[in-house]
């Protein structure tokens, strides 16, 4: 039944209420004459829950039942005397809060119909009364009168109880339910219902839940703000935010502004800009009466931080919204005021001894445009050398690099940090400005003379590397590196030049030359040299993977990662890329458990630090996509791959997008989505300089496998081209994969091919080479080097195909265009002999669901059981079909 005066329609009928909460409220309100008060913070959805509970209960009660939803309390200046449409309360206005406890005046007989404005007398009524803790005394008294009639069920909401509200009802008919924040699962259901999707991306959900604190209104604001900004994406029933930095509008704050006095609003702005406030001077600068009023409304709260109380706004989203509503001039005004209070409080003392206070002074002072003593700026920058909010670090790095009192060493190290973080965050103006500052420093002989040899070399090599990544002349950069190395006598500085050479070559796709320039595998006794070699070792690990030297690749990456953590200025970017190298090594080897262990470790480290650089690089997310491909979780690979590709389109500091597109193309091809797969393959073949070029072999092979699944008639020729390229670049593993793919496509092995395959397999660690060679031998029907050209394949190659799948190499199954994506996923695993339980665990579904999908697939394919399915696959695996759109 529709609610009179309800706001439900405006909010969207599809918004879900958690079933447990709805059940609890309905049961509390079920007894006739009951009073149920839902208590919780503003915006947590209790008002909507009250309406939905009233409607649900009305539908269950016998006979006609009216649901009356009262408006929210009006402000005194609105001219509306009462929330009750009958106007009875208006005649009694002007009383005190204690009037609610007095008996009704003579003649006030609790006429429900008159009070509620036309409700049929004697008919069951469920009254929804929002925000009764804000009722004026006369409205509170009317509500108490209605409760005493015992003929009306009342479901009310309040942010907190007061003595007057307590007198509205008492006894067993009165229930008070605390409505807390939504948990993660409830938040997911709420957002899915509001956005009309089946799932919310886990990363987006976790971020929004953390920012909103599970507050329903705050969650809605985040989702709607992302949608309005064009950052909300929807695909395959999943919604996600394209950017990690959520756009928060001032809308949330403006709604509050209407209920705040001007002093209250100004105090909210001050606290939002300065939070968390723990300094006594800042606390004293806020009017105590205003602060008390904000406390009472829950707009500000105190929290314990390092054992001491701190003042913040009541909700992180509220603070962000208040800041978003400020004009730039107002922000500067507040920054200047905050700095002034903090500076005055130090009473002329040197703040350098108090790092936390110093950082606060520098942050607000620089934002306000104050000229600060350089020792302050430098010490604040140094204190964040091991991490912190990247945007804050970038701001301090730029302030340090550009400060006129900085010497060459100080300005140079800060400029290097600014270049790196600018690229990481995709802040192109900041990166360009930092590179310009580096050029100025190198052109100033006096400043350059104050630099250590390693810093000077780092500045020069950074400029060269950034130029190459931006598409500059590689040969010119290599020439400059040669000249720099020739005039550099410092051992660590020479190691830095060598490392830079390896990086520019690998990131440009010249892997053989990069491998020849790699540092020796033996670890140096000089830790400084090892720190200098660390970037080169990461590239060496990526190349070793493609050669099949997986054990060396993993060991090199793990050792370099451990040593990089020991540096005086820890390079988290190097730690992240080396962790990715370790993951990739296990992925190549087919060691799923080891790869997953490394991935979970990387993801855990990132989630433990809100400011981890891994949140911006995309390296951890690429690992998730590759793992899904390796394990045959194709729908998951498509979903996560599409979301990551969308994100990398706006900021891709490591140039990972082409690798992601190659993996995405394969997953789409497996699921039968030809058009999307072809688009992804095309995107993977236009790589920019970066990691995707350094792992060019993997990228090419993933795209090749996608072509095989699409039955692309050019796949065999493409395999031959990749094999030739890999031979030139001396990548035995990639070459063997390509030769195997060509043999599979042509179903023939040319003369001498097995001899070459044996030579390549001998250079590959673990079971990979053996498995590929075994399948090639099966295709040739005659193991060894004497297989004649063009000999056709024998039947019965399924054991080798199963072994390759176990290692993450998935060969195409027969065309089956009528199967759904989930059916294709399950049929592929079932045809390899995996049990329903195994498939269910792999795909995170139930075994019963697996059986249901299999029965549907059997009917479409024309088989009756798993044995017939395996026979059908073995018989038709290499069947060619003409390209068709899906």
Buried (B, 14 or more C-beta within 10 A) or exposed (E): EEBBBBBBEEBEEEBBBBEEBBEBBBBBBBBEBBBBBBBBBBBBBBBBBBBBBBBBBBEEBEEEBBBBBBBEBBEEEEEEBBBBBBEBBBEBEEBEBEBBBEEBEEEBEBBBBBBBBEBEEEEBBBBBBBBBBBBBBBBBBBBBBBBBBBBBBBBBBBBEBBEBBBBBBEEEBBBBBEBEBBEBEBBBBBBBBBBEBEBBBBBBBBBBBEBBBBBBBBBBBBBBBBBEBEBBBEEEEBBBBBBEBBBBBBBBBEBBBEEBEEBBBBBBBBBBBBBBBBBEBBBEBBEEEBBEBBBEBBBBBEEEEEEEEBBBBBBBBBBBBBBBBBEEEBBBBBBBBBBBBBBEBBEEEEBBEEBEBBBBBBBBBBBBEBEBBBEBBBBBBBBBBEEBEBBBBBBBBBBBBBBEEBBBBBBBBBBBBBBBBBBBBBBEEBBBBBBEBBEBBBEEEEBBEBBBBBBBBBBBBBBBBBBBBEEBEBEEBBEBBEEBBEEBEBBBBBBBBBBBBBBBBBBBBBBBBBBEBBBEEEBBEEEBBBBBBBBBBBBBBBBBBBBBBBEBBBBBBBBBBEBBEEBEEBBBBBBBBBBBBBBBBBBBBBBBEBBBBBBEEBBEBBBEEEBBBBBBBBBBBBBBBBBBBBBBBBBBBBBBBBBBBBBBEEBBBBBBBBBBBBBBBBBBBBBBBBEBBBBBBEBBBEBBBBBBBBBBBBBBBBBBBBBBBBBBEEBBEBBBBBBEBBBEBBBBBBBBBBBBBBBBBBEBBBEEBBEBBBEBBEBBBBBBBEBBBBBBBBBBEBBEBEBEEEBEBEEEBBEBBBBBBBBBBBBBBBBBEEBBBBBBBBBBBBBBEBEBEBBBEBBEBEBEBBBBBBEBBBEBBEBEEBEEBBBBBBEEBBEEEEEEEE
